[in-house]
Amino acid sequence: MLGVSKTSSGWILLPLVAIALVSLLVVSGCGDSANSEDQALTKKQFVRLTQAQCHRGYLKQEKVMKEFADRHGLLFGGGEPWEQEVINAGVVYDFVRKRIAYWKSLQPEESYEKEVRQVIKAMEKGLETTEKEPAALAEPRPGKQPLPEPFTLNRHRTADFGPWLCGQA
């Protein structure tokens, strides 16, 4: 039994080991869970976290877009509209999905929860539009009328809310 001898001093260690194990379980989060309201983020925390996540995401997105373009023989950063559409479909949409999932994973305080839902809804709408009409996110093809930019509402909502970078596709 945990190397404890049956001497009187050995039996004293057993309760101490038990207390240590219970303490570890409590500290590690086992047992009663905290109220979810205690885990809600202030608006300042929420904005700081989402802005940082979007910054990291965009840096990675640009790198992945360049690698994707190189792998597929596409011109990155100014190619033909059809090349932009292929890169967007192959890379950008996944990054937007990850951004949406990240926003949904955070717990906002009740005071601004409605704003967060509106931003997420605008992101989802922009993504839905671009998936149906990939040309909407790329430059217009020669001789074609430009389509409405699908992330305009998202761009405005995130700028008004705080993490403006998250409004970029």
Secondary structure, DSSP 8 states (H G I E B T S, - for coil): -TT--SSHHHHHHHHHHHHHHHHHHHHHT-SS---GGGG-B-HHHHHHHHHHHHHHHHHHHHHHHHHHHHHTT--TTT--HHHHHHHIIIIIHHHHHHHHHHHHHS-B-GGGHHHHHHHHHHHHHHHHHHHH-GGGTS---TTS-----TTHHHHHHHHHHS-GGGG--
